[in-house]
Amino acid sequence: MNRLKLITFVSALLICLCCGVSCQWIGEKAPADKLLAKANNKMLYLSELDGMFPEGISSADSALIISAYAERWIREALLLHEAERNIPSDLNIDKLVRDYRASLIRNNYEKILVEELLDSIITQDELRAFYEKNKEQYQLETPIVRCYLVKVPLPVKDAEKLRDLWSKSDDKKNFTALVNYCNNYAEAHLLDKATWYSVEDIADELPRGTLTADNISTKLDFIQRDGQFEYLFKVFEVKNRKDIAPLAYIEEQARKYILHQRKIKLLEQKKEEMYERAVRRSNVQIYYEEN
């Protein structure tokens, strides 16, 4: 029987089988395990699908799930069979399995060590020291800005109030009122003066072509509308291409790098401690001599 006929036969068999057994199996005591499909010397049993059926599923739906799973399983089984028949003579499967198992065990233990021992607190002094030492590596590929942006649907609710709050946002009381207004009515708003954004991210909130890396120097403060929104935009600072990125912009990258270096140092230290302890206890021997 060729593969297509086998798949078709098994699919039909599964539909018949599932319609007969799924009602008793789902939500009740499971019957004796049933063979669902076979491909060469590999077999699929009903128990292997345990946990795949939502509570209260109908007989017909459970049959479809089993059928779809078996279809995929047959294809994978046939592929694996062909792969097994064509293993290169120089491929040491047992060694690969041993290496992979060792890697899983080692990685799991390293994860435990890191979770228990790694100091994840990074001070601002450490960040600044890292930045001063490495900032030349953080040249900008695209301009970034510190800015305010408010995007409000038309018709603008209390338009005059919004523009008045916007123009007087340097005042703390007015700024708080502006934030409250945006929380209630704005489609989007960015009102953190200390945060840096890429020009591309800001441009995504504006009409196409309004703001680009090439025109940012001439679009520092504007209010405009299209058919759907009113946009209020104000720039406080620009960093252009090839400028050094400010620490605030790369801080998350810096934190990840510092933590990664700490992790490497911690694991190397633990390996060295284990080695020295094993040597003291005569648990390791070296049977070669350097030439």
C-alpha positions as CSV (number, residue, x, y, z in Angstrom):
1,M,0.0,0.0,0.0
2,N,1.6,3.4,-1.0
3,R,1.8,6.3,1.3
4,L,-1.2,8.2,0.0
5,K,-3.4,5.2,0.3
6,L,-2.1,4.5,3.8
7,I,-2.9,8.0,4.9
8,T,-6.3,8.0,3.4
9,F,-7.0,4.6,4.9
10,V,-5.9,5.6,8.4
11,S,-7.9,8.8,8.2
12,A,-11.0,7.0,7.4
13,L,-10.3,4.4,10.1
14,L,-9.7,7.1,12.7
15,I,-13.0,8.9,12.0
16,C,-14.9,5.6,12.4
17,L,-12.9,4.7,15.5
18,C,-13.2,8.1,17.2
19,C,-16.9,8.4,16.6
20,G,-17.3,5.1,18.4
21,V,-14.9,5.7,21.3
22,S,-14.5,9.5,22.0
23,C,-17.8,9.9,23.9
24,Q,-16.8,7.2,26.4
25,W,-13.2,8.4,26.5
26,I,-13.7,12.2,27.0
27,G,-14.7,12.9,30.6
28,E,-15.0,9.3,31.6
29,K,-12.7,6.5,32.5
30,A,-10.3,5.9,29.7
31,P,-10.7,2.5,27.8
32,A,-7.8,0.2,27.1
33,D,-5.3,2.0,24.9
34,K,-6.1,1.8,21.2
35,L,-3.8,1.8,18.2
36,L,-4.6,4.7,16.0
37,A,-2.0,4.6,13.2
38,K,1.0,2.7,12.1
39,A,3.8,3.8,9.7
40,N,6.4,1.1,9.0
41,N,7.5,-0.1,12.4
42,K,6.2,3.0,14.4
43,M,2.8,3.0,16.1
44,L,0.6,5.8,17.4
45,Y,-1.7,5.0,20.4
46,L,-4.7,7.0,21.7
47,S,-2.9,7.6,25.1
48,E,-0.4,9.8,23.3
49,L,-3.1,12.3,22.7
50,D,-3.9,12.7,26.4
51,G,-4.6,16.3,27.3
52,M,-5.3,17.5,23.8
53,F,-9.1,17.6,24.2
54,P,-10.9,20.6,25.6
55,E,-13.5,19.9,28.3
56,G,-16.9,19.3,26.9
57,I,-15.7,18.7,23.3
58,S,-18.1,16.8,21.1
59,S,-17.5,13.4,19.6
60,A,-17.2,14.8,16.1
61,D,-14.7,17.5,17.1
62,S,-12.6,15.0,19.1
63,A,-12.5,12.8,16.0
64,L,-11.3,15.7,13.9
65,I,-8.5,16.5,16.4
66,I,-7.3,12.9,16.4
67,S,-7.5,12.6,12.6
68,A,-5.5,15.8,12.1
69,Y,-2.9,14.7,14.7
70,A,-2.5,11.3,13.1
71,E,-2.1,12.9,9.7
72,R,0.8,14.9,11.0
73,W,2.2,12.0,12.9
74,I,2.2,9.7,9.9
75,R,4.2,12.3,7.8
76,E,6.7,12.8,10.6
77,A,7.1,9.0,11.1
78,L,7.7,8.4,7.4
79,L,10.2,11.2,7.3
80,L,12.0,9.8,10.4
81,H,12.0,6.3,8.8
82,E,13.7,7.7,5.7
83,A,16.2,9.6,7.8
84,E,17.1,6.5,9.7
85,R,17.6,4.6,6.5
86,N,20.0,7.3,5.3
87,I,22.1,8.0,8.3
88,P,25.7,8.8,7.2
89,S,28.2,6.2,8.1
90,D,30.3,8.7,9.9
91,L,27.4,10.1,12.0
92,N,27.8,8.9,15.6
93,I,24.2,9.2,16.9
94,D,25.0,7.8,20.3
95,K,27.6,10.5,20.8
96,L,25.2,13.2,19.7
97,V,22.6,12.0,22.1
98,R,25.1,11.8,25.0
99,D,26.4,15.3,24.1
100,Y,22.9,16.7,23.9
101,R,21.9,15.1,27.2
102,A,25.0,16.5,28.9
103,S,24.3,19.9,27.5
104,L,20.7,19.9,28.8
105,I,21.8,18.8,32.3
106,R,24.6,21.4,32.4
107,N,22.4,24.2,31.1
108,N,19.8,23.4,33.7
109,Y,22.3,23.4,36.5
110,E,23.9,26.7,35.2
111,K,20.4,28.2,35.3
112,I,19.9,27.1,38.9
113,L,23.3,28.6,39.8
114,V,22.5,31.9,38.1
115,E,19.1,32.2,39.7
116,E,20.5,31.5,43.2
117,L,23.8,33.4,43.1
118,L,23.8,36.1,40.4
119,D,23.7,39.6,41.7
120,S,21.2,41.3,39.4
121,I,21.3,44.8,41.0
122,I,23.1,47.3,38.8
123,T,23.6,50.8,40.2
124,Q,23.6,54.0,38.2
125,D,27.3,54.4,39.0
126,E,28.0,51.0,37.3
127,L,25.9,52.0,34.3
128,R,27.7,55.3,33.9
129,A,31.1,53.6,34.2
130,F,30.1,51.1,31.6
131,Y,28.8,53.9,29.3
132,E,31.9,56.0,29.6
133,K,34.1,53.0,28.8
134,N,32.0,51.8,25.9
135,K,30.0,54.7,24.5
136,E,31.9,54.8,21.2
137,Q,30.3,51.5,20.3
138,Y,26.9,53.1,20.5
139,Q,26.8,55.4,17.4
140,L,23.3,56.0,16.3
141,E,22.1,54.5,13.0
142,T,19.0,56.7,12.9
143,P,18.1,60.0,14.7
144,I,16.4,59.9,18.1
145,V,14.4,62.6,19.9
146,R,13.1,63.6,23.3
147,C,9.7,64.9,22.6
148,Y,6.0,65.3,23.4
149,L,3.4,63.8,21.1
150,V,-0.4,63.9,21.4
151,K,-2.7,62.2,18.9
152,V,-6.4,63.0,19.4
153,P,-9.4,61.7,17.3
154,L,-11.5,64.3,15.5
155,P,-13.7,66.1,16.4
156,V,-11.3,67.1,19.2
157,K,-13.0,67.1,22.6
158,D,-12.5,70.6,24.2
159,A,-10.1,71.6,21.5
160,E,-9.3,75.1,22.9
161,K,-8.6,73.6,26.4
162,L,-6.2,71.0,24.8
163,R,-4.3,73.7,22.9
164,D,-4.1,75.9,26.0
165,L,-2.8,73.1,28.1
166,W,-0.3,72.1,25.4
167,S,1.1,75.7,25.1
168,K,1.4,75.9,28.9
169,S,2.7,72.4,29.6
170,D,5.8,73.7,31.3
171,D,3.6,74.6,34.2
172,K,3.3,71.6,36.6
173,K,-0.5,72.1,37.2
174,N,-1.2,72.4,33.4
175,F,1.0,69.4,32.6
176,T,-0.9,67.2,35.1
177,A,-4.2,68.4,33.5
178,L,-2.8,67.7,30.0
179,V,-1.9,64.1,31.1
180,N,-5.4,63.6,32.5
181,Y,-6.9,64.9,29.3
182,C,-4.8,62.5,27.2
183,N,-5.6,59.6,29.4
184,N,-9.3,60.3,28.7
185,Y,-9.4,61.3,25.1
186,A,-6.1,60.7,23.2
187,E,-5.5,57.9,20.8
188,A,-1.9,58.0,21.8
189,H,0.4,60.3,23.8
190,L,4.0,60.5,24.8
191,L,4.6,63.0,27.6
192,D,7.8,61.9,29.2
193,K,10.4,64.5,28.5
194,A,13.3,62.3,29.7
195,T,12.6,59.4,27.3
196,W,14.3,59.0,23.9
197,Y,12.4,57.7,20.9
198,S,13.6,56.8,17.4
199,V,12.3,59.0,14.7
200,E,10.8,56.0,13.0
201,D,8.7,55.1,16.0
202,I,7.4,58.7,16.3
203,A,6.7,58.8,12.5
204,D,4.5,55.6,12.8
205,E,2.0,57.7,14.9
206,L,1.9,60.6,12.3
207,P,0.5,60.8,8.8
208,R,2.9,59.2,6.3
209,G,5.8,61.4,5.3
210,T,5.2,64.0,8.1
211,L,8.4,63.2,10.0
212,T,11.5,61.5,8.6
213,A,15.2,61.1,9.5
214,D,15.9,63.8,6.9
215,N,13.4,66.5,7.9
216,I,13.4,66.2,11.7
217,S,15.6,69.3,12.0
218,T,12.8,71.4,10.4
219,K,9.8,69.7,12.2
220,L,10.5,70.6,15.8
221,D,7.2,72.0,16.8
222,F,3.8,71.7,15.0
223,I,0.1,71.1,15.2
224,Q,-1.7,69.5,12.3
225,R,-4.7,67.5,11.2
226,D,-5.6,64.8,8.7
227,G,-9.1,63.3,8.2
228,Q,-9.0,61.4,11.4
229,F,-6.8,63.0,14.1
230,E,-5.2,66.1,15.4
231,Y,-1.5,65.8,16.1
232,L,0.5,68.0,18.5
233,F,4.3,67.5,18.4
234,K,7.2,69.2,20.2
235,V,10.9,68.3,20.2
236,F,13.2,69.1,23.1
237,E,16.4,67.5,21.8
238,V,17.6,65.6,18.8
239,K,20.5,63.2,18.3
240,N,21.4,62.7,14.7
241,R,22.9,59.7,12.8
242,K,26.4,58.8,14.0
243,D,26.0,60.8,17.2
244,I,26.8,58.8,20.4
245,A,23.6,57.5,21.9
246,P,22.8,58.9,25.3
247,L,22.9,56.5,28.3
248,A,19.2,56.7,28.8
249,Y,18.6,55.3,25.3
250,I,20.9,52.3,25.6
251,E,20.4,51.7,29.3
252,E,18.5,48.4,28.8
253,Q,21.2,47.1,26.4
254,A,23.8,48.1,28.9
255,R,22.0,46.3,31.8
256,K,21.7,43.1,29.7
257,Y,25.4,43.2,28.7
258,I,26.6,43.8,32.3
259,L,24.4,40.9,33.6
260,H,25.6,38.6,30.8
261,Q,29.3,39.4,31.8
262,R,28.5,38.8,35.4
263,K,26.9,35.4,34.5
264,I,29.9,34.3,32.5
265,K,32.2,35.3,35.4
266,L,30.1,33.6,38.0
267,L,30.0,30.3,36.0
268,E,33.7,30.4,35.4
269,Q,34.3,31.0,39.1
270,K,32.0,28.1,40.1
271,K,33.8,25.7,37.6
272,E,37.1,26.7,39.0
273,E,35.9,26.2,42.6
274,M,34.6,22.7,41.6
275,Y,37.9,21.8,40.0
276,E,40.0,22.9,42.9
277,R,37.7,21.0,45.4
278,A,37.9,17.9,43.3
279,V,41.7,18.1,43.1
280,R,41.9,18.5,46.9
281,R,39.7,15.4,47.3
282,S,41.7,13.4,44.7
283,N,38.6,13.0,42.6
284,V,40.4,13.9,39.4
285,Q,43.5,12.4,37.8
286,I,45.4,13.5,34.7
287,Y,47.1,10.8,32.7
288,Y,49.1,12.7,30.2
289,E,52.3,14.7,30.2
290,E,53.0,17.8,28.1
291,N,55.6,17.3,25.5
